[in-house]
Structures are given as structure tokens and as C-alpha cells.
Amino acid sequence: MSKGIIAGLRLTSLRLRLVVVFALVALTAAAAASGIAYWLNREAVLTRTQNGALNDFRQEMQNRAATLPPRPTEEELRRTAEQMASGSAGYSVLLIGERDAGKPIVGASDPDAFTLADVPRSLQTAVETKRPVTDANDFPYHLFWQRTQRESTPYLVGGTKIDGGGPTGYMFKSLAAEKADLNSLGWSLGIATGLAVIGSVLLAQVASSTVLRPVQRLGEAARQLGEGKLDTRLQVSGTDELADLSRTFNSAAESLQKRVADMSARDEASRRFVADMSHELRTPLTALTAVTEVLEDEQDSLDPMIAPAVALVVSETRRLNDLVENLMEVTRFDAGTARLVLDDVDIADQITACIDARAWLDAVDLDAERGIVSRLDPRRLDVILANLIGNALKHGGSPVRVSVRTEETETGEDLVIAVRDHGPGIPEEVLPHVFDRFYKASASRPRSEGSGLGLSIAMENAVIHGGSITAANSADAEGRVDGAVFVLRLPRDASGIARELQTRSSQGEEER
């Protein structure tokens, strides 16, 4: 078989299974046909040779051995045996007579080729046995034969006895020629079987290529469709089942493309709406923030009946401002416009500045060595740390511990920052959703101080660095839940990720 055929026969491929099935069917059919043909030819050859030799021997016994005197001499037996063996049947003859009662004499046509020792004892007994003459049995003696073997050469041995006290005769014919013919026939049938198997394999290859080529095209089209090439279509020809399958695929792909286009349009409209709304809200929010700052400064001098309302306006305005900022950040992530602005950052200094700016120094324990420098986006790292530490302080329990370490990986070195609190932990049913947007742990408390976007934004900022954040519960020495642990993992050098983002952005601009 060609290299292309061998390359196409993978161990688990449908093509290999088709070829194997074709080969097994062909082998079974050819072997069965060859076996039957060999057996029929073998029986025909042996029966023809055997019947010819035995009939000739019977006729010679009647024509020559029956004419011998009741007490023949050894010379008469030998001469008669030679005459009987000189025919075209090609067998040796052995005649046994009696000189006197109980004194047998033997005459052989070729004593070196055939003696009484070559006659099986069972055959001698059958030949010498006299049977009563009845309506069903006309003669007391019959012709018996047996196939035997001497030095791997097959022979036919036959014998009979002349009625009325005549000599007993045996014939000994070699079947070597018939064996050679049958061996030649066997080789021929074996070669024919092999050729049939090879032909079936080639036929299976052609058939499988004809059948599987459309399947392979369908698989390639499905792969391209899965990669987002929604305009992939199959060329349809014919009216068979594979053509129907190709038409069904094209119809499904067209429907999927239309649906994805509709969803993309709605998603784009939603993102544009959120971005426009957030942008439009920033101007009035800026004015409201300035007013609330003035009101907050004058809060102590306000009427006690008005002061609570002013405090509520101040807090809700800040909350609304944070929500708008978060929505704008989420919109940038969804639109794929978020970029990394890298700088060399001392992690210990960065964390200290983050907690100091938010007045968390008394509530946070920092375990970080000076001098761990990473090339990251400091603004995005500050957003991540602020969300993780703020979440731990709000929902966990003090003290909150922040630890920093580095780990060697197959792709380089990672920065690992763990934020741990000592609160009640995170319920197991909540853990898979802590980074979902707007997810609230309690459905009965849909309104809270947070926007529900903090952890999701932290995750997005980690992912854009090529990192991740995981959440889990920690346990004390007795196995009880002792707070939650958020682990931030970032590459120490995000330069490669930044270049990849820039490349994707350039490609997107070219496509547009």
C-alpha cells in the first residue's frame, strides 16, 4: 500500500475499521471457498486414482492370479506379480500362496519396494477373513483398501483373496504425484486468497475514501465553525445521504450565523447603551459629587432633621459614582479595548500604598519582602488589591492578612498574592459564583453597599495580565472554617501579554 494509505489508517480511524472489516470478510470468504475447492479437488483426485488402481488390481487378480495352480511355486507367484505390476496403474504387487498347508510362500514384483511388512495388520485381517455367502453377500472374500504413509510419502494399499483357495494378493501404490498436485493446488489457492485479501483492502481503501471524504470535509467544516468561521459552507453534490447531511449542515450553519449576528448586534447595542449611559451620567455625577462634598463639610451645622437625609445623599452619590466607574470599566473589557500600561512595580510598596490610601493600615497585616519587583500595570493591580482587601474587610473578619511569594512555573515565574480573612467563610453554594457580575450571596438582600461588580472586575484585571484569582475557605487546626482565602496569581513579567493584546487590537482595527 502507498504511504498515503498507511498514513490514513490511524489506529482508531473509521477508515482502518472499514479496511479491516473488508479484509476479514474477504479472507473469510476466500478461505472458505479455497478450503471447499481444495477438499473437493483432493477427494476427486484421490478417489479417481484410488478407484483406477483398485479396479485395475481387481481385474488383474481375476485374469492372472486366479489362473495359478492351487499350489503355486514361488517363481510362479513372482512372475505373476511382475506381470500384474507391469501395467499402466503403476503399483507394486505381492502374492501369497501355500506350498503345503500352513506353509505360505510369497512372490513380490519388487521386494525392495513392497513387502508384507508394508501391509497394515488390520488390512491383512480384513482380507483373510472369510464371510458367509448370503443373499446380501455374494462372495466370501472382498477387496479392501487403506491409505498409509511411509517416510512422509502417502501410499494406497489394497488387498483381496481369490475364492476357492487361490492366492492372496496385495497392491502398493505411491500417491506422491497426487500429493504434489494437491500441494500445488493448495499453494495456488493460498495465493488466490492472498490476492483476494489485497484486492479487498484496495477496494476498501477506494470505497472508504469515497465515503469518508465527504465526512472529512464535514468534520473540517464543523471545526472551522467551532473556531468562529460562521460563513463556512459545504459544497453539495448528489442526492445520497451524505449530500442530505451536507445540506443539513449548511442550513444549521446559516441559522447559527444569523442567530450569532443577531445576538452580536444586540450585545453591541447593549454595550453601547451602557457605555453611553455611563458617559452621560459622569457629568451630572461630577456636579452632584461637588455638591455632596460641600453638604458633607456643612453636615455638622445642618438641622438635625435634615442631617440624616444629607448623609444618605452623600453615601448614595458616592455609591452611584463607583457603580458608574465600574460599569465603564466593564464596558471596556467587553469591548476588548482594555490595555496594559506596564511599569516595574515593587509589590510590597504597591500593597502598602493601596491600603494606606484607603486607611486600612490598622486592619491589614502585610507579609511581603521588599525588593520583589514585577512588570505589571500598577493601576490595574491597585484595583485588584483594593477589591480583594476591601471585600475581605467588609465580609470577613479582622485581621486581614496579605502575603506575597513567588513561584517557579514551566513558563517562567509567577507572583502569588494571598488575601485571607478570619470571617465565617464563603458558603459552598456561593463559591462557584463569587466572580459573577452582580451576584448576591443572599437573594433576600439584593441591595447592599457594593455594586456586585468588584470581584468580577478584579478577575478581569487579573485575566488581562494572563493571571487568575481563586477563592476558597481556610480551615483551622480542628478542621472548622476560619475565613476565606483569595489567591491572586500573575506573571512577574506581563510584557508578552501586553504585546499579544496590542497585536490582537491591531488585527481587529484592520478587520474593521
Summary of the structure (lengths in Angstrom):
residues: 512
radius of gyration: 51.7
end to end distance: 49.8
largest distance: 164.1
contacts: 1445
relative contact order: 0.06
helix: 55%
strand: 17%
